[in-house]
Amino acid sequence: MRVADGAASPPPKNSWSRQARLEEVLPYAKRFKVPGIDIEGLVRATQAVWEYPMCDRDPLPRWSHGRVTLLGDAAHPMYPVGSNGASQAILDARCLADALAKAEHPMRALMLYEQDRLPKTAEIVKVNRVGGPERVIDAVEKLKPAGFTDIDGVLSYKEREAIVKGYATTAAFAVKDVNK
Ligand SMILES: Cc1cc2nc3c(=O)[nH]c(=O)nc-3n(C[C@H](O)[C@H](O)[C@H](O)COP(=O)(O)OP(=O)(O)OC[C@H]3O[C@@H](n4cnc5c(N)ncnc54)[C@H](O)[C@@H]3O)c2cc1C
């Protein structure tokens, strides 16, 4: 559920373990209909409901300050979709290690690392606000909100693959990038 429009600050730190109110959750639980499962009943029977806030930050203009640079979540906190976050931190580390090994001066390495990784991760932060490869589910639901019997009649394999592979390329998960 969307609780802020992005203009407000993220929730305070202690709200990562804050209990939610049942009446806040119920309208959303009621939207889910799964044959054979009483989702509303399950939620009502739950003793405690907890919040799981998702928030990110706008991309920073720079990461490096003198001999200090940022990496991973400190550099580019993003919505946890598309199996990202840790994956991007690993790609940062790989890039930084390569730059440190090759550059004539460590501070030059920080600059080269930032030039390479900042625009790429900024793109993922923005793309993740719309969703990861699971956007394919949204696309299908939009076209056939009442359900379907043959997925190929809704969105072709090629179209579904384009959504998933497009995200994989942005996030550098494409096979050609991973096997570099
Ligand atoms: C529920 C959940 C599911 C996730 N699922 C995925 C997933 O499937 N795939 C994926 O790629 N990513 C996933 N992520 C995101 C991923 O966990 C983070 O992006 C990743 O851990 C970031 O790594 P990091 O090293 O930048 O930061 P962190 O892992 O947060 O490491 C920072 C470290 O610094 C320490 N620290 C903080 N302040 C200080 C200090 N002053 N002095 C010393 N140490 C300090 C902290 O204790 C911490 O150990 C998930 C995250 C969550 C919460």
The ligand as an SDF file (V2000), in Angstrom:
LIG
                    3D

 53 58  0  0  0  0  0  0  0  0999 V2000
   14.0830   -8.3700    3.7010 C   0  0  0  0  0  0  0  0  0  0  0  0
   15.1240   -8.0290    2.6720 C   0  0  0  0  0  0  0  0  0  0  0  0
   15.2570   -8.8350    1.5390 C   0  0  0  0  0  0  0  0  0  0  0  0
   16.2340   -8.5620    0.5870 C   0  0  0  0  0  0  0  0  0  0  0  0
   16.3620   -9.3790   -0.5070 N   0  0  0  0  0  0  0  0  0  0  0  0
   17.3380   -9.1640   -1.3980 C   0  0  0  0  0  0  0  0  0  0  0  0
   17.5260  -10.0590   -2.5130 C   0  0  0  0  0  0  0  0  0  0  0  0
   16.8100  -11.0370   -2.6930 O   0  0  0  0  0  0  0  0  0  0  0  0
   18.5360   -9.8010   -3.3750 N   0  0  0  0  0  0  0  0  0  0  0  0
   19.3560   -8.7340   -3.2090 C   0  0  0  0  0  0  0  0  0  0  0  0
   20.2750   -8.5640   -4.0310 O   0  0  0  0  0  0  0  0  0  0  0  0
   19.1950   -7.8690   -2.1880 N   0  0  0  0  0  0  0  0  0  0  0  0
   18.2110   -8.0560   -1.2650 C   0  0  0  0  0  0  0  0  0  0  0  0
   18.0400   -7.1870   -0.1990 N   0  0  0  0  0  0  0  0  0  0  0  0
   18.8810   -5.9800   -0.1160 C   0  0  0  0  0  0  0  0  0  0  0  0
   20.2530   -6.2890    0.4900 C   0  0  0  0  0  0  0  0  0  0  0  0
   20.1200   -6.9190    1.7530 O   0  0  0  0  0  0  0  0  0  0  0  0
   21.0350   -4.9720    0.6510 C   0  0  0  0  0  0  0  0  0  0  0  0
   20.9680   -4.2330   -0.5520 O   0  0  0  0  0  0  0  0  0  0  0  0
   22.4890   -5.2590    0.9750 C   0  0  0  0  0  0  0  0  0  0  0  0
   22.5860   -5.9310    2.2090 O   0  0  0  0  0  0  0  0  0  0  0  0
   23.3020   -3.9760    1.0050 C   0  0  0  0  0  0  0  0  0  0  0  0
   24.6030   -4.2980    1.3800 O   0  0  0  0  0  0  0  0  0  0  0  0
   25.5210   -3.2140    2.0280 P   0  0  0  0  0  0  0  0  0  0  0  0
   26.8160   -3.9060    2.3160 O   0  0  0  0  0  0  0  0  0  0  0  0
   25.5560   -1.9970    1.1570 O   0  0  0  0  0  0  0  0  0  0  0  0
   24.8080   -2.7520    3.3660 O   0  0  0  0  0  0  0  0  0  0  0  0
   24.4610   -3.6210    4.6650 P   0  0  0  0  0  0  0  0  0  0  0  0
   24.2630   -5.0740    4.3300 O   0  0  0  0  0  0  0  0  0  0  0  0
   23.3770   -2.8840    5.3800 O   0  0  0  0  0  0  0  0  0  0  0  0
   25.8060   -3.5510    5.4910 O   0  0  0  0  0  0  0  0  0  0  0  0
   26.1540   -2.4170    6.2300 C   0  0  0  0  0  0  0  0  0  0  0  0
   26.8980   -2.9150    7.4740 C   0  0  0  0  0  0  0  0  0  0  0  0
   27.4740   -1.7860    8.1340 O   0  0  0  0  0  0  0  0  0  0  0  0
   27.2650   -1.9550    9.5200 C   0  0  0  0  0  0  0  0  0  0  0  0
   27.3470   -0.6300   10.1310 N   0  0  0  0  0  0  0  0  0  0  0  0
   26.4300    0.3600   10.1070 C   0  0  0  0  0  0  0  0  0  0  0  0
   26.8780    1.4310   10.7710 N   0  0  0  0  0  0  0  0  0  0  0  0
   28.1090    1.1210   11.2120 C   0  0  0  0  0  0  0  0  0  0  0  0
   29.1070    1.8180   11.9590 C   0  0  0  0  0  0  0  0  0  0  0  0
   28.9180    3.0730   12.3650 N   0  0  0  0  0  0  0  0  0  0  0  0
   30.2750    1.1890   12.2190 N   0  0  0  0  0  0  0  0  0  0  0  0
   30.5050   -0.0800   11.7700 C   0  0  0  0  0  0  0  0  0  0  0  0
   29.5960   -0.7940   11.0620 N   0  0  0  0  0  0  0  0  0  0  0  0
   28.4260   -0.1990   10.7820 C   0  0  0  0  0  0  0  0  0  0  0  0
   25.9060   -2.6150    9.6430 C   0  0  0  0  0  0  0  0  0  0  0  0
   25.7520   -3.2580   10.8910 O   0  0  0  0  0  0  0  0  0  0  0  0
   25.9670   -3.6020    8.4710 C   0  0  0  0  0  0  0  0  0  0  0  0
   26.5340   -4.8420    8.8500 O   0  0  0  0  0  0  0  0  0  0  0  0
   17.0770   -7.4410    0.7700 C   0  0  0  0  0  0  0  0  0  0  0  0
   16.9350   -6.6250    1.9040 C   0  0  0  0  0  0  0  0  0  0  0  0
   15.9670   -6.9100    2.8470 C   0  0  0  0  0  0  0  0  0  0  0  0
   15.8490   -6.0330    4.0850 C   0  0  0  0  0  0  0  0  0  0  0  0
  1  2  1  0
  2  3  1  0
  2 52  2  0
  3  4  2  0
  4  5  1  0
  4 50  1  0
  5  6  2  0
  6  7  1  0
  6 13  1  0
  7  8  2  0
  7  9  1  0
  9 10  1  0
 10 11  2  0
 10 12  1  0
 12 13  2  0
 13 14  1  0
 14 15  1  0
 14 50  1  0
 15 16  1  0
 16 17  1  0
 16 18  1  0
 18 19  1  0
 18 20  1  0
 20 21  1  0
 20 22  1  0
 22 23  1  0
 23 24  1  0
 24 25  2  0
 24 26  1  0
 24 27  1  0
 27 28  1  0
 28 29  2  0
 28 30  1  0
 28 31  1  0
 31 32  1  0
 32 33  1  0
 33 34  1  0
 33 48  1  0
 34 35  1  0
 35 36  1  0
 35 46  1  0
 36 37  1  0
 36 45  1  0
 37 38  2  0
 38 39  1  0
 39 40  1  0
 39 45  2  0
 40 41  1  0
 40 42  2  0
 42 43  1  0
 43 44  2  0
 44 45  1  0
 46 47  1  0
 46 48  1  0
 48 49  1  0
 50 51  2  0
 51 52  1  0
 52 53  1  0
M  END
$$$$
